[in-house]
Amino acid sequence: MNTLAFRFALFLLLFNSAIVSAQFWSAFPCSNISGPVIELAADTNELFMGGAFPDKIAYYNLMNGCQGGFPDPNLQIRSMALYNGDLYVSGFAFPPDSTKIYRLSNNGWSVVATSFSAIIDVLQVYNNELYAGGIFVEFEGNQANHIARY
């Protein structure tokens, strides 16, 4: 084998090994997640997880590890988005049959919307505004046609 072919073969061996060994899946260090994770949201400091586990919401950062808790044990998490430094969470609670949007700010949890007529499937920030999309057709008495802006 000539020197160039040997160097190329060695390069491929090392390069392929580095790629394979650099990409792998591992368990996440949050022990309070004991059910399906439905939605994820992240900023530069925290990863937020929402789902069908007892705390409903878990958040992780390098300084404090995992924390969790949510004020509505009946809410089924559907979507989450970070907007203006706060976490917004939508979901459907039954009973009572209601759809809500909660906000987690430095002051804790608060409800910012309860009058959607059906399920909110997605929250998304676009052009520095928060949008909610889903099956609903009205919001606070106004026609919304499946999408509303906060």
DRENPA-211097 format. One line per 10 residues: number of its first residue (from 0); for each residue z negated, y negated, x of C-alpha. Coordinates in Angstrom, 2 decimals. Each point is the difference from the previous one (the first is absolute). Layout:
BEGIN
NUM> Z Y X  ...
This chain:
BEGIN
0> 0.00 0.00 0.00  0.93 -3.36 1.47  -2.58 -2.75 0.39  1.34 -2.14 -2.84  0.01 2.90 -2.46  -3.53 0.96 1.09  -1.28 -3.56 -0.48  1.64 -0.19 -3.44  -1.49 3.36 -1.05  -3.44 -1.10 1.25
10> 0.35 -3.31 -1.87  0.87 1.79 -3.24  -2.92 2.40 0.40  -2.50 -2.80 0.64  1.48 -2.34 -2.64  0.01 2.64 -2.73  -3.54 1.09 0.88  -1.22 -3.60 -0.19  1.60 -0.52 -3.42  -1.37 3.23 -1.45
20> -3.50 -0.50 1.36  -0.18 -3.68 -1.04  0.62 0.63 -3.70  -2.52 2.04 -1.93  -2.11 -0.14 -3.14  -3.77 0.18 0.03  -2.88 -0.37 -2.44  -1.17 -3.53 -0.81  -3.67 -0.76 0.81  -1.13 -0.90 -3.55
30> -2.27 2.70 -1.43  -0.42 -1.79 -3.36  3.60 0.84 -1.02  -0.34 3.26 -1.90  3.05 -0.22 -2.26  3.63 -1.14 -0.07  0.90 -3.36 1.53  2.44 -1.72 -2.37  0.59 -3.34 1.71  -0.41 -1.66 3.41
40> -0.13 -3.67 1.01  -0.60 -1.40 3.47  -0.42 -3.20 1.93  -0.55 -0.39 3.72  -3.71 0.88 -0.20  -0.46 2.42 -2.89  1.63 2.94 -1.73  -0.74 0.27 -3.73  0.33 3.32 -1.81  -0.09 0.42 -3.77
50> 0.03 3.21 -1.96  -1.63 2.71 -2.03  -3.21 0.39 1.97  -3.53 -1.06 -1.03  0.00 -3.42 1.73  3.56 -0.76 -1.31  0.52 -2.41 2.95  -0.75 0.57 3.68  0.61 -2.46 2.78  -0.03 0.61 3.71
60> -0.23 -2.28 3.00  -0.86 0.67 3.62  -3.23 -2.05 -0.11  -1.62 1.51 -3.11  1.79 3.34 -0.45  0.42 1.15 -3.61  -1.50 -1.77 -2.95  0.70 0.35 -3.67  -0.84 -0.68 -3.56  1.62 -1.34 -3.15
70> -1.60 -1.52 -3.13  1.95 1.98 -2.64  -0.54 3.78 0.14  2.57 0.55 -2.80  2.88 -1.84 1.67  2.83 2.13 1.33  1.45 -1.85 2.99  3.74 -0.66 -0.30  0.79 -2.71 2.55  -1.52 -2.29 2.62
80> 1.20 -3.12 1.82  -1.47 -2.52 2.41  0.53 -3.56 -1.17  -1.48 -3.17 1.55  -2.56 2.04 1.92  -1.28 1.93 -3.03  0.68 3.55 -1.16  1.48 0.34 -3.51  -0.27 3.37 -1.75  1.65 1.04 -3.25
90> -0.67 3.01 -2.10  -0.49 1.49 -3.40  -3.43 0.78 -1.46  -0.66 2.32 -2.89  -2.20 -0.16 -1.95  0.31 -2.80 -0.92  3.77 -0.05 0.25  0.58 -3.08 2.11  1.96 -1.11 3.00  -1.67 -2.26 2.53
100> 0.60 -1.81 3.25  -3.04 -0.39 2.24  -0.37 -2.23 3.05  -2.20 0.73 3.01  -0.87 -3.24 1.79  -2.89 -1.06 2.24  -2.02 -0.45 -3.22  0.52 3.62 -1.08  2.02 1.48 -2.87  1.24 -2.01 -2.99
110> 2.42 0.66 -2.86  3.06 -2.30 0.06  2.01 1.56 -2.87  -0.74 2.32 -2.91  2.61 -0.81 -2.61  3.06 1.93 1.12  1.32 2.08 -2.89  0.59 3.15 2.10  -0.22 1.44 3.51  0.63 -2.11 3.12
120> 1.86 2.24 2.43  0.40 -2.35 2.95  -1.44 -3.12 1.58  2.10 -1.78 2.62  -0.10 -3.32 1.82  3.32 -1.82 0.15  0.62 -3.59 1.10  -3.77 -0.58 0.20  -0.55 0.99 -3.65  -1.55 3.17 -1.43
130> 2.15 2.01 -2.42  -1.03 2.81 -2.34  2.57 2.43 -1.34  -0.28 2.85 -2.44  0.37 1.20 -3.55  -1.54 -3.12 -1.62  2.04 -2.40 -2.14  -2.49 -2.84 -0.46  -2.76 -1.74 1.92  -2.62 -2.27 -1.57
140> 2.15 -0.32 -3.10  3.17 -0.91 1.92  3.08 2.20 0.33  0.06 1.51 3.50  2.85 2.57 -0.08  -1.63 2.41 2.46  -0.71 -2.54 2.72  -2.48 -2.88 0.27  -0.84 -2.52 2.72  -3.54 -1.08 0.91
